[in-house]
């Protein structure tokens, strides 16, 4: 889908001839390489369990979805964020909470799968809203020196019968002029693979939107492009984000294939009884048996035409699943390492030969990855609140006032608990901390109970 959208936009970019306030032409190149287009499409298919190697013999383990779900859980676990300070913050807070809920419920997981996500606040009929756009429906066009996306095109579609309306919403932030310009262009087609011809926006459900809108005196783009804080090893020149499992694609493929072998081993080792077809008929040799045997014959009984009604042979081979499971577990451990997950998240610890130190190191690696993801998300949320602030002022949705934003993350995810325990014990010995406070922290008990233990 992403490749199709990029091709649509690329085919019309030369016709747009967009200009900024000074009348200078705006850059309309699309800095998305063929490798990145194919990769984003691949990550999306993998997340859906539709990887190219999936077939009748190879079923998906859905590892991609499991990886994204686990990281999303770790990132948002016990996360708290509030807006306070004024009536303006009170007005913005409900919409902000709604976005946080959507991120927690599903959107963050989808971002981890495809490498990015776009948050685009807007005002409609005097109310504040936020579009959460998947990276495969937003095309970045330009970036500043810090790698922040400053212009891009978002895609929206509406189907009426066999007619498809597509809206291209082009955002351009000019850091020098401190302006943010939005262009809306609509197209109509009866083929989902074609953009079609340009039509008047008044003929669509977006008729209340202006073809062009300009907001002045802004210091940041009025959309947020969030990306995974990983180096892009698909296209090192691209500032686009990569999937959280991008470095484990081949390993996931091998795991799916290995699981297919395990599945086949059970199927091939299923008990069977080989008999002559006459053995499953009545004495007349024609009428099929109508009893419990008949219900099982398709699964257990394998019939042959031997002309011997007493022909009987049992097939019950030994199952060799242990070696297959161990092989699969090795693949899972390699996937955990490439995705920066702790050993045992996907793999089975009982099959592992990892030492305690290796497992501890893997947990620290996971803590570090989660911490970076939380920092990236917090930066995005702060940018989002800035946009709410601007739009609320421009459209006069609430009285002016200061907005104070707070973010709290679960420290247990990014702190080595053993190291923290040693530090607190040392503080008790040096009388910098009381024994009671240590016991309350260590065992999560009530203060009265801690006194009984001292």
C-alpha positions in Angstrom: 0.0 0.0 0.0 2.8 2.4 0.9 4.5 1.9 -2.5 1.2 2.6 -4.3 0.7 5.9 -2.4 4.3 7.0 -3.0 3.8 6.4 -6.7 0.5 8.4 -6.7 2.1 11.4 -5.1 5.3 11.2 -7.2 3.1 11.2 -10.4 1.5 14.5 -9.5 4.3 16.4 -7.6 5.5 18.2 -10.7 2.0 19.5 -11.3 1.6 21.0 -7.8 4.0 23.9 -8.1 3.5 24.8 -4.5 4.9 28.2 -3.3 5.6 29.7 0.1 4.7 33.2 1.3 7.7 34.7 -0.6 6.5 33.1 -3.8 9.5 30.7 -3.9 8.8 27.2 -5.2 8.6 24.6 -2.4 10.7 21.4 -2.7 8.5 18.6 -3.9 11.0 15.7 -4.2 10.1 12.6 -2.3 13.1 11.3 -0.2 11.8 7.8 0.0 14.0 5.2 -1.6 12.8 2.0 -3.3 14.4 0.0 -0.4 12.4 1.9 2.2 9.1 1.5 0.3 9.6 -2.2 0.0 10.6 -2.5 3.6 7.6 -0.6 5.0 5.3 -2.8 2.9 7.1 -5.9 4.1 6.9 -5.0 7.8 3.2 -4.3 7.5 2.6 -7.7 5.9 4.7 -9.5 8.5 2.8 -7.8 11.3 -0.4 -9.1 9.8 0.9 -12.6 9.6 1.1 -12.3 5.8 4.9 -12.5 5.2 6.0 -13.7 1.7 7.2 -17.0 3.0 3.9 -18.0 4.7 2.2 -20.8 2.8 0.3 -24.0 3.3 3.3 -25.7 4.9 4.7 -22.7 6.8 2.4 -20.9 9.2 3.2 -17.6 10.9 4.1 -17.7 14.6 3.0 -14.1 14.8 6.3 -13.2 16.4 6.1 -9.7 14.9 2.9 -8.9 16.7 4.2 -10.5 19.9 7.3 -8.3 19.8 5.4 -5.1 19.2 2.8 -6.0 21.9 5.5 -6.6 24.5 7.4 -3.4 23.8 4.2 -1.4 23.8 3.3 -2.9 27.1 6.7 -2.1 28.6 6.7 1.5 27.3 3.3 2.4 28.6 3.3 0.4 31.8 2.2 2.7 34.6 2.8 5.8 32.4 1.1 8.9 33.8 0.8 12.2 32.0 -1.2 15.3 33.0 -1.8 18.9 31.8 -2.3 21.5 34.5 -1.9 25.2 35.1 -4.9 27.0 33.5 -8.3 26.8 31.9 -6.5 26.3 28.6 -4.9 23.1 29.8 -8.2 21.9 31.2 -9.7 22.4 27.7 -6.9 20.5 26.0 -6.6 17.7 28.5 -9.6 15.5 27.4 -8.3 15.3 23.8 -4.8 14.7 25.1 -6.1 11.8 27.3 -7.9 10.4 24.3 -4.7 10.2 22.3 -2.9 8.6 25.2 -5.6 5.9 25.4 -5.4 5.2 21.6 -1.6 4.9 21.8 -1.9 2.5 24.8 -4.6 0.4 23.2 -3.2 -0.1 19.7 -1.6 2.8 17.9 1.8 2.5 19.6 2.0 -1.2 18.7 1.3 -0.3 15.1 4.0 2.3 15.2 6.5 -0.2 16.5 5.7 -2.5 13.6 6.1 0.0 10.7 8.7 2.3 12.2 6.7 5.5 12.7 3.5 7.3 13.4 2.0 10.7 12.7 -0.1 12.8 15.2 -2.0 15.6 13.4 -4.2 17.8 15.5 -6.9 19.9 13.8 -9.9 22.0 14.6 -13.4 21.2 13.2 -16.6 23.1 14.1 -14.9 24.8 17.0 -13.6 21.6 18.6 -10.1 20.1 18.9 -9.4 16.7 17.3 -6.3 14.5 16.6 -5.7 12.3 13.6 -3.4 9.4 14.3 -1.9 8.3 10.9 0.0 5.2 10.2 3.4 5.7 8.5 2.2 4.0 5.4 -0.3 6.8 4.9 2.0 9.7 5.3 4.9 10.6 3.0 7.7 12.8 4.5 9.0 15.3 2.0 11.7 17.3 3.9 13.7 17.3 7.1 15.7 19.9 9.0 19.3 19.4 10.2 18.1 17.5 13.3 16.2 15.0 11.2 12.8 16.4 12.2 10.2 16.1 9.4 9.2 19.6 8.3 6.9 18.8 5.4 4.8 15.8 4.2 1.7 14.6 2.6 -1.0 12.7 4.5 -3.6 10.5 2.8 -7.3 10.2 3.6 -9.9 8.2 1.6 -13.6 7.9 1.5 -15.6 5.4 -0.6 -19.1 6.0 -1.9 -20.4 2.9 -3.7 -17.7 2.3 -6.4 -16.3 5.8 -6.3 -13.2 6.5 -4.2 -12.3 10.0 -3.1 -8.7 10.6 -2.0 -7.5 13.7 -0.2 -3.9 14.7 -0.2 -3.1 17.0 2.7 0.2 18.7 2.1 1.9 20.2 5.2 4.8 22.6 4.8 6.6 24.2 7.8 9.0 27.1 7.0 11.4 27.5 9.9 12.7 30.9 8.6 9.3 32.5 8.0 7.8 30.6 11.0 4.7 29.6 9.0 2.9 26.4 8.6 0.9 26.0 5.3 -1.6 23.3 4.5 -2.8 22.5 1.0 -5.8 20.2 0.4 -6.3 18.5 -3.0 -8.9 15.9 -3.8 -9.1 13.1 -6.4 -11.8 10.8 -7.7 -11.4 7.3 -9.1 -13.3 4.0 -9.5 -10.1 2.0 -9.2 -8.4 1.5 -5.8 -5.0 1.3 -7.5 -5.3 4.6 -9.2 -5.4 8.2 -7.8 -7.8 9.3 -10.6 -8.7 12.9 -11.6 -8.5 16.0 -9.5 -11.9 17.3 -8.3 -13.2 20.3 -6.3 -13.0 19.7 -2.5 -16.6 20.9 -2.3 -17.8 17.7 -3.9 -16.4 15.6 -1.1 -17.1 15.0 2.6 -14.2 17.4 3.4 -16.1 20.3 1.9 -15.7 22.3 5.2 -11.9 22.4 4.7 -10.2 25.2 2.9 -8.0 24.4 -0.1 -5.2 26.4 1.4 -4.6 27.4 5.0 -1.6 29.3 6.6 -0.8 29.7 10.3 1.9 32.2 11.2 4.2 32.6 14.2 4.9 28.9 14.8 8.2 27.4 16.0 7.5 23.8 15.1 5.6 21.8 12.5 1.9 21.4 13.3 2.1 17.7 13.1 4.3 15.2 15.0 6.3 12.5 13.2 7.3 9.9 15.7 9.9 7.3 14.7 11.7 4.4 16.4 15.0 5.5 17.9 17.1 2.9 15.9 19.6 3.6 13.2 18.2 3.0 9.7 20.3 0.1 8.3 17.9 -0.3 5.3 18.8 3.1 3.9 21.5 4.9 5.9 20.7 8.2 4.1 17.1 8.1 5.1 15.8 9.8 8.3 12.7 7.6 8.3 12.2 5.2 11.2 12.5 1.4 11.0 10.4 -1.4 12.5 11.4 -2.6 15.9 11.9 -6.1 14.3 13.6 -4.8 11.2 16.9 -6.4 12.2 15.3 -9.8 12.8 13.4 -10.3 9.5 15.5 -13.2 8.3 15.6 -14.8 11.7 11.8 -14.6 12.0 11.5 -16.3 8.6 13.7 -19.1 9.9 11.7 -19.4 13.0 8.4 -19.7 11.1 9.9 -22.4 8.8 11.3 -24.3 11.8 7.9 -24.2 13.5 6.5 -25.6 10.2 8.9 -28.6 10.7 7.6 -29.1 14.3 4.0 -29.0 13.1 4.8 -31.4 10.3 6.6 -33.8 12.7 3.4 -34.1 14.8 1.2 -34.5 11.8 3.5 -37.1 10.2 3.8 -39.0 13.5 0.1 -39.2 14.0 -1.0 -42.7 14.8 -2.7 -44.6 11.9 -4.0 -48.1 11.2 -3.6 -49.4 7.7 -6.3 -51.9 6.7 -7.9 -53.3 3.5 -11.0 -51.3 2.5 -13.1 -54.4 2.9 -12.4 -54.3 6.7 -14.5 -51.1 7.0 -17.6 -52.6 5.4 -20.4 -54.9 6.5 -20.3 -58.6 5.7 -21.8 -58.0 2.3 -18.6 -56.2 1.3 -20.5 -53.1 0.1 -22.3 -51.3 3.0 -20.0 -49.0 5.0 -19.9 -49.6 8.8 -22.2 -47.2 10.7 -20.7 -47.0 14.1 -17.9 -45.3 16.0 -15.3 -46.8 13.7 -16.9 -44.9 10.8 -16.4 -41.6 12.6 -12.7 -42.2 13.0 -11.9 -44.0 9.8 -11.0 -40.8 7.9 -8.4 -39.9 10.5 -7.1 -43.1 12.0 -7.8 -45.7 9.3 -5.9 -45.6 6.0 -7.5 -48.0 3.5 -5.8 -50.0 0.8 -7.1 -52.3 -1.9 -5.1 -55.5 -1.0 -8.0 -58.0 -1.6 -7.3 -59.3 1.9 -10.0 -58.4 4.4 -7.7 -59.3 7.3 -4.9 -57.0 6.2 -3.9 -54.9 9.3 -0.8 -52.8 10.1 -0.3 -50.2 12.8 1.7 -47.1 12.0 3.0 -45.3 15.2 6.5 -43.8 14.7 8.5 -42.2 17.4 8.0 -38.4 17.6 11.3 -36.5 17.2 10.0 -33.2 18.5 12.6 -32.5 21.2 15.4 -31.6 18.7 13.0 -29.5 16.6 11.8 -27.5 19.7 15.4 -26.9 20.7 16.2 -25.7 17.2 13.2 -23.3 17.3 14.3 -22.0 20.7 17.7 -21.1 19.3 16.0 -19.0 16.6 13.8 -17.3 19.2 16.9 -16.4 21.3 18.5 -14.8 18.2 15.4 -12.9 17.5 15.3 -11.6 21.1 18.9 -10.4 20.8 18.2 -8.6 17.5 15.1 -6.9 18.8 16.7 -6.0 22.2 14.3 -8.2 24.2 15.3 -10.0 27.3 16.0 -13.7 26.9 12.9 -15.7 27.9 10.4 -13.1 26.4 9.8 -15.3 23.4 12.0 -18.3 24.0 11.5 -21.1 26.5 14.1 -20.8 29.4 14.1 -24.5 30.1 15.7 -25.1 26.7 18.2 -22.3 27.1 21.9 -22.8 27.9 22.3 -19.0 28.7 24.2 -18.2 31.9 22.7 -16.1 34.7 25.1 -13.2 33.6 24.0 -13.4 30.0 20.3 -13.3 31.0 21.0 -10.3 33.3 22.8 -8.5 30.5 19.9 -9.1 28.1 17.5 -7.6 30.7 19.7 -4.5 30.9 19.7 -4.3 27.1 15.9 -4.4 27.1 15.7 -1.8 29.8 17.9 0.5 27.7 15.8 0.0 24.6 12.6 0.7 26.5 14.1 3.9 28.0 15.1 5.2 24.6 11.6 4.5 23.3 10.0 6.3 26.3 12.3 9.4 25.7 11.3 9.5 22.0 7.6 9.2 22.9 7.8 11.9 25.6 9.4 14.3 23.1 6.6 13.6 20.7 3.9 14.2 23.4 5.5 17.5 24.3 5.4 18.5 20.6 1.8 17.4 20.5 0.9 19.7 23.4 2.7 22.6 21.7 0.4 22.1 18.7 -2.7 22.0 20.9 -1.5 25.2 22.5 -1.1 26.9 19.1 -4.4 25.8 17.6 -6.4 26.6 20.8 -5.0 30.2 20.6 -5.4 30.6 16.8 -9.1 29.5 16.9 -9.7 31.1 20.3 -11.1 27.8 21.8 -10.1 28.7 25.4 -8.7 31.6 27.4 -5.0 32.1 27.2 -3.0 30.5 29.9 0.2 28.5 30.8 0.2 24.7 30.1 2.3 22.6 32.5 2.9 19.0 31.2 4.1 16.2 33.4 5.2 12.6 32.4 6.0 9.8 34.7 7.3 6.4 33.5 7.8 3.2 35.4 11.4 3.4 36.7 11.5 -0.4 37.3 11.7 -0.9 33.6 14.9 1.1 33.2 16.7 0.4 36.4 18.5 -2.8 37.2 16.7 -4.0 40.4 19.7 -5.8 41.8 21.9 -2.8 41.4 19.2 -0.6 43.0 19.0 -3.0 45.9 22.7 -2.9 46.6 22.7 0.9 46.5 19.8 1.1 49.0 21.4 -1.5 51.3 24.6 0.6 51.3 22.5 3.7 52.2 21.0 1.9 55.1 24.5 0.8 56.4 25.7 4.4 56.1 22.5 5.6 57.9 21.4 7.7 54.9 18.2 5.7 54.8 16.2 4.0 57.5 15.7 0.2 57.6 11.9 0.8 57.6 12.0 2.7 54.3 14.2 0.0 52.8 11.7 -2.8 53.8 8.8 -0.8 52.5 10.6 -0.5 49.1 12.0 -4.0 49.0 8.8 -5.9 50.0 6.2 -3.3 49.1 4.7 -3.7 52.5 2.8 -1.3 54.9 4.8 0.8 57.3 3.4 -1.1 60.4 4.4 -4.4 58.9 7.9 -3.1 58.2 8.3 -2.1 61.9 7.5 -5.7 63.0 10.3 -7.0 60.7 13.0 -4.7 62.2 
